[in-house]
């Protein structure tokens, strides 16, 4: 009997050791998942150049490309593009002849005082990527499967789906101002692709685009409360080359983190 107990006891030790050796392996597999915690973009942000949402430039990290330890670089000099009377700015998207002619037609219309090609005057959404380049506040609401961007300008809204869904043929045939955005994480960077953008929206200012335009973005924190959006616009029909832009936003501090309602429709002329 004692021999049997000893053998059972010995087997129990071996079994316990086997379990013990298995536990660290399971834990080691779970630990990397905990270590790759995704950043939380939730909050209200304002463009850095506006000096809102937490003070001046000194409060946050310098913008990308700024020399460390020194003043930020001088802003790029560009022509006003409110109505196009001073031409196109040097950093504006490079248009093909067909779409440059279209822009010239819109410029003359706007210079004459017409609102025909002024989406803001008609309370239309700014579109993408224009929505991400406006001098207005923006709120980011983040969940595991979706990130929502809400702009103070015209109460514009866009959603970025993170659950692996893809745009259907029906979605692609029904373009909208915000388009259809899907994204995924590459480390701490949110990579977003937007398609199905309405051709009546603009890239920036009032630069036109075609139904073939796509927008890719890489969004990440570059410092405490400092969000960077690197934008790449591709349109083989309207652009001679892809257009790139970088926008930086500062997270608002408590007390300055409430967006105002933009009741644009109330200002439309009633006939």
C-alpha positions as CSV (number, residue, x, y, z in Angstrom):
1,X,0.0,0.0,0.0
2,X,2.8,2.4,0.9
3,X,4.4,1.8,-2.4
4,X,1.2,2.6,-4.2
5,X,0.8,5.9,-2.2
6,X,4.3,6.8,-2.9
7,X,3.9,6.2,-6.6
8,X,0.6,8.2,-6.6
9,X,2.3,11.0,-4.7
10,X,5.1,11.0,-7.1
11,X,2.8,11.1,-10.0
12,X,1.0,14.0,-8.4
13,X,4.2,15.9,-8.1
14,X,4.9,15.3,-11.8
15,X,1.4,16.4,-12.7
16,X,1.7,19.5,-10.5
17,X,5.1,20.4,-12.1
18,X,3.5,20.0,-15.6
19,X,0.7,22.4,-14.6
20,X,3.2,24.8,-13.2
21,X,5.3,24.8,-16.3
22,X,2.2,25.4,-18.4
23,X,1.0,28.5,-16.4
24,X,3.9,30.8,-17.3
25,X,3.5,29.9,-21.0
26,X,-0.2,31.0,-20.8
27,X,0.7,34.1,-18.9
28,X,3.5,35.0,-21.3
29,X,1.0,34.9,-24.2
30,X,-1.4,37.3,-22.4
31,X,1.3,39.7,-21.3
32,X,2.1,41.1,-24.8
33,X,-1.6,41.9,-25.4
34,X,-1.7,44.0,-22.2
35,X,1.5,45.7,-23.2
36,X,0.1,46.8,-26.6
37,X,-2.6,49.0,-25.1
38,X,-4.0,51.3,-27.8
39,X,-3.9,55.1,-27.3
40,X,-7.2,56.8,-26.4
41,X,-7.8,59.8,-28.7
42,X,-11.1,60.8,-26.9
43,X,-11.5,64.5,-26.2
44,X,-12.0,67.9,-27.7
45,X,-9.2,69.3,-29.8
46,X,-8.4,72.7,-31.4
47,X,-5.8,73.4,-34.2
48,X,-2.5,74.3,-32.7
49,X,-2.2,77.5,-34.6
50,X,-5.3,78.8,-33.1
51,X,-3.8,78.9,-29.6
52,X,-7.0,77.4,-28.1
53,X,-7.5,74.3,-25.9
54,X,-4.9,74.7,-23.3
55,X,-2.9,77.8,-24.1
56,X,-0.2,78.8,-26.5
57,X,2.5,76.8,-28.3
58,X,4.6,76.6,-25.2
59,X,2.2,74.2,-23.4
60,X,2.7,71.2,-25.7
61,X,5.3,69.4,-27.8
62,X,6.7,71.3,-30.8
63,X,5.1,70.4,-34.2
64,X,6.7,67.8,-36.4
65,X,9.9,69.2,-38.0
66,X,10.4,72.0,-35.5
67,X,14.0,72.4,-34.2
68,X,14.3,71.1,-30.6
69,X,15.2,73.8,-28.1
70,X,14.4,76.7,-30.5
71,X,11.4,78.6,-31.8
72,X,9.0,76.9,-34.1
73,X,9.6,77.3,-37.9
74,X,8.0,80.3,-39.7
75,X,4.6,79.4,-41.1
76,X,4.4,78.7,-44.8
77,X,3.5,81.9,-46.8
78,X,0.5,81.3,-48.9
79,X,-2.0,83.4,-50.9
80,X,-5.4,83.9,-49.4
81,X,-7.9,81.4,-51.0
82,X,-11.2,82.7,-49.7
83,X,-12.3,83.7,-53.2
84,X,-9.1,83.0,-55.2
85,X,-8.4,86.5,-56.3
86,X,-4.7,86.1,-55.5
87,X,-4.4,82.8,-57.3
88,X,-3.6,79.4,-55.8
89,X,-1.3,79.1,-52.9
90,X,2.1,77.4,-53.5
91,X,1.1,74.4,-51.3
92,X,-2.3,73.9,-52.8
93,X,-3.1,70.6,-54.6
94,X,-1.7,70.4,-58.1
95,X,-4.6,70.1,-60.5
96,X,-4.8,68.6,-64.0
97,X,-5.7,71.0,-66.8
98,X,-9.4,69.9,-66.7
99,X,-9.8,70.5,-63.0
100,X,-7.6,73.7,-63.0
101,X,-10.1,75.1,-65.6
102,X,-12.9,74.1,-63.3
103,X,-11.2,75.9,-60.4
104,X,-10.8,79.0,-62.5
105,X,-14.5,79.0,-63.3
106,X,-15.3,78.7,-59.7
107,X,-12.8,81.4,-58.8
108,X,-14.4,83.9,-61.2
109,X,-17.9,83.1,-59.8
110,X,-16.8,83.6,-56.2
111,X,-14.9,86.9,-57.1
112,X,-18.1,88.1,-58.7
113,X,-19.9,87.6,-55.3
114,X,-21.8,84.5,-56.2
115,X,-22.3,81.8,-53.5
116,X,-22.9,79.0,-56.1
117,X,-19.6,77.3,-55.3
118,X,-19.5,78.3,-51.6
119,X,-20.4,75.2,-49.6
120,X,-20.1,77.0,-46.3
121,X,-22.7,79.7,-47.4
122,X,-25.0,76.8,-48.4
123,X,-24.5,75.1,-45.0
124,X,-23.1,72.0,-46.7
125,X,-20.6,69.8,-44.8
126,X,-16.9,70.6,-45.3
127,X,-16.1,67.1,-46.5
128,X,-12.9,65.1,-46.0
129,X,-10.1,66.0,-45.8
130,X,-11.3,69.6,-45.5
131,X,-13.1,68.8,-42.2
132,X,-9.7,67.9,-40.7
133,X,-8.0,71.1,-41.8
134,X,-10.6,73.7,-40.5
135,X,-9.8,76.2,-37.8
136,X,-12.7,74.9,-35.6
137,X,-12.9,72.6,-32.6
138,X,-13.3,68.9,-33.1
139,X,-14.4,66.2,-30.7
140,X,-13.1,62.6,-30.9
141,X,-15.2,59.8,-29.5
142,X,-13.5,56.4,-29.4
143,X,-14.7,52.9,-28.8
144,X,-13.1,49.6,-29.7
145,X,-14.8,49.2,-33.1
146,X,-15.3,52.8,-34.1
147,X,-13.9,56.3,-33.8
148,X,-16.2,59.3,-34.4
149,X,-15.0,62.8,-35.4
150,X,-17.4,65.6,-34.7
151,X,-16.5,69.0,-36.1
152,X,-17.8,72.3,-34.7
153,X,-18.1,73.6,-38.3
154,X,-21.6,72.8,-39.6
155,X,-21.8,70.1,-37.0
156,X,-20.0,67.8,-39.5
157,X,-19.7,64.1,-38.6
158,X,-17.5,61.3,-39.8
159,X,-17.0,57.7,-38.5
160,X,-14.0,55.5,-38.9
161,X,-14.9,51.8,-38.6
162,X,-12.3,49.6,-37.0
163,X,-14.1,46.2,-37.0
164,X,-12.8,45.1,-40.4
165,X,-15.9,46.0,-42.5
166,X,-15.4,47.1,-46.1
167,X,-17.5,49.5,-48.2
168,X,-20.1,47.7,-50.3
169,X,-20.9,48.4,-53.9
170,X,-24.0,50.3,-52.7
171,X,-21.9,52.5,-50.5
172,X,-19.4,53.2,-53.3
173,X,-22.3,54.2,-55.6
174,X,-23.7,56.6,-53.1
175,X,-20.9,59.1,-52.2
176,X,-21.2,61.5,-49.3
177,X,-19.4,64.5,-48.0
178,X,-17.7,62.6,-45.2
179,X,-17.1,59.6,-47.4
180,X,-16.7,56.1,-46.0
181,X,-13.8,55.6,-43.6
182,X,-12.2,52.4,-42.4
183,X,-9.1,52.1,-40.3
184,X,-6.7,49.8,-38.4
185,X,-3.9,50.3,-35.8
186,X,-0.2,50.1,-36.7
187,X,1.3,50.2,-33.2
188,X,0.2,53.6,-31.7
189,X,-0.8,55.0,-35.1
190,X,-4.4,55.0,-36.5
191,X,-4.3,54.3,-40.2
192,X,-7.5,55.5,-42.0
193,X,-8.6,55.2,-45.6
194,X,-11.6,57.1,-46.9
195,X,-13.5,56.5,-50.2
196,X,-16.9,57.3,-51.7
197,X,-16.4,61.1,-51.4
198,X,-19.0,63.4,-53.0
199,X,-17.4,65.2,-56.0
200,X,-19.2,68.4,-54.9
201,X,-17.0,68.7,-51.8
202,X,-13.5,70.2,-51.9
203,X,-10.1,69.0,-50.9
204,X,-9.3,72.3,-49.2
205,X,-10.4,75.8,-49.8
206,X,-12.5,75.2,-52.9
207,X,-10.1,72.8,-54.7
208,X,-12.3,70.4,-56.7
209,X,-11.8,66.7,-57.0
210,X,-13.3,63.7,-58.9
211,X,-15.3,60.7,-57.7
212,X,-12.0,58.7,-57.8
213,X,-10.4,60.6,-54.9
214,X,-9.2,58.6,-51.9
215,X,-7.8,60.0,-48.6
216,X,-5.3,58.2,-46.4
217,X,-4.4,59.4,-42.9
218,X,-2.0,58.4,-40.2
219,X,-3.1,59.8,-36.9
220,X,-1.0,59.6,-33.7
221,X,0.0,61.4,-30.6
222,X,3.3,63.3,-30.9
223,X,3.3,64.6,-27.4
224,X,1.1,64.9,-24.3
225,X,-2.3,66.0,-25.6
226,X,-0.9,66.7,-29.1
227,X,-2.6,64.9,-32.0
228,X,-1.1,64.8,-35.5
229,X,-2.9,63.9,-38.7
230,X,-0.8,63.2,-41.8
231,X,-3.0,63.4,-44.8
232,X,-2.4,61.9,-48.3
233,X,-4.9,62.7,-51.0
234,X,-4.8,60.7,-54.3
235,X,-7.0,61.4,-57.3
236,X,-5.7,60.2,-60.7
237,X,-8.3,62.2,-62.5
238,X,-8.1,65.6,-60.8
239,X,-4.5,65.7,-59.4
240,X,-1.2,65.6,-61.2
241,X,0.4,64.1,-58.1
242,X,-0.8,63.1,-54.6
243,X,-1.3,66.0,-52.2
244,X,0.1,65.8,-48.7
245,X,-0.6,67.9,-45.6
246,X,0.1,67.6,-41.9
247,X,-2.3,69.0,-39.3
248,X,-1.7,69.2,-35.5
249,X,-4.3,69.6,-32.8
250,X,-4.1,70.3,-29.1
251,X,-6.4,68.6,-26.6
252,X,-8.6,71.0,-24.7
253,X,-8.3,71.4,-21.0
254,X,-11.4,71.2,-18.7
255,X,-13.4,74.3,-19.0
256,X,-12.6,74.8,-22.7
257,X,-13.7,71.3,-23.9
258,X,-17.3,72.1,-25.0
259,X,-18.1,72.7,-28.6
260,X,-20.7,75.2,-29.6
261,X,-23.7,74.4,-31.7
262,X,-23.2,75.6,-35.3
263,X,-26.8,76.4,-36.3
264,X,-25.9,77.2,-40.0
265,X,-29.3,76.5,-41.3
266,X,-30.8,79.4,-39.3
267,X,-28.7,81.8,-41.4
268,X,-30.0,80.6,-44.8
269,X,-32.1,83.1,-46.6
270,X,-35.8,82.2,-46.5
271,X,-37.8,82.9,-49.7
